[in-house]
Amino acid sequence: MSKQLKGFMDFVREQGVVGLAVGLAIGASAGAAVKAIVDGFISPLVGFILGGTNLSATKWDTGLSRGGHELVFAWGAILNAIIVLLATAAVIYYIIHGLKLDKIDKTKV
């Protein structure tokens, strides 16, 4: 049993599992913060520029229906998700490069 525990601890140290867990937690927190900024600031600003509409609620009604269901495309929600994705990627990119975290792995070699 102790051999398996030692093997597991070696795996955690060598494979950077702790660093991965920390990075995942920080990434999730950064994603939540960026989503709040996009939902609270950027989307209303874009909606105002587009004519005072709520961007995430903007839809395109095709006028088609079948069996009581209408074909409606929620393009505002898709655009909002793309803005969140790009903003989150930019924040993480600038954090990694700003703190020079991209150089850490290169010094190990």
ZISULZI-V904532 format. One record per backbone hydrogen bond with DSSP energy under -0.5 kcal/mol. CO is the residue of the C=O (numbers start at 1). NH is the residue of the N-H. E is the energy in kcal/mol with one decimal. If there is no record, write none. Layout:
CO,NH,E  CO,NH,E
//
This chain:
1,5,-2.0  2,6,-2.4  3,7,-2.2  4,8,-2.3  5,9,-2.4  6,10,-2.4  7,11,-2.0  8,12,-2.4  9,13,-2.3  10,14,-3.0  11,15,-2.4  12,16,-0.6  12,17,-1.3  12,18,-0.6  16,20,-2.3  17,21,-2.3  18,22,-2.5  19,23,-2.7  20,24,-2.4  21,25,-2.2  22,26,-2.6  23,27,-2.6  24,28,-2.3  25,29,-2.1  26,30,-2.8  27,31,-2.5  28,32,-2.1  29,33,-2.3  30,34,-2.7  31,35,-2.4  32,36,-2.0  33,37,-2.1  34,38,-2.9  35,39,-3.0  36,40,-2.4  37,41,-2.2  37,42,-1.4  38,43,-3.2  41,45,-1.7  42,46,-2.8  43,47,-2.8  44,48,-2.3  45,49,-2.2  46,50,-2.1  47,52,-1.4  47,53,-1.6  48,51,-1.2  53,55,-0.8  54,57,-0.9  55,58,-1.4  58,76,-2.2  59,61,-0.6  60,62,-0.7  60,73,-2.6  64,71,-2.6  66,69,-1.5  69,66,-2.4  70,72,-0.9  71,62,-2.0  72,74,-0.6  73,60,-2.9  73,75,-1.5  74,78,-1.4  75,79,-2.5  76,80,-2.4  77,81,-2.1  78,82,-2.1  79,83,-2.3  80,84,-2.2  81,85,-2.4  82,86,-2.6  83,87,-2.5  84,88,-2.6  85,89,-2.4  86,90,-2.2  87,91,-2.5  88,92,-2.5  89,93,-2.4  90,94,-2.6  91,95,-2.1  92,96,-2.5  93,97,-2.5  94,98,-2.3  95,99,-2.2  96,101,-2.3  96,102,-0.8  97,100,-0.6  100,103,-1.1  101,104,-0.7  103,107,-1.1  104,107,-0.7  104,108,-0.7  105,108,-0.6  105,109,-0.7
//
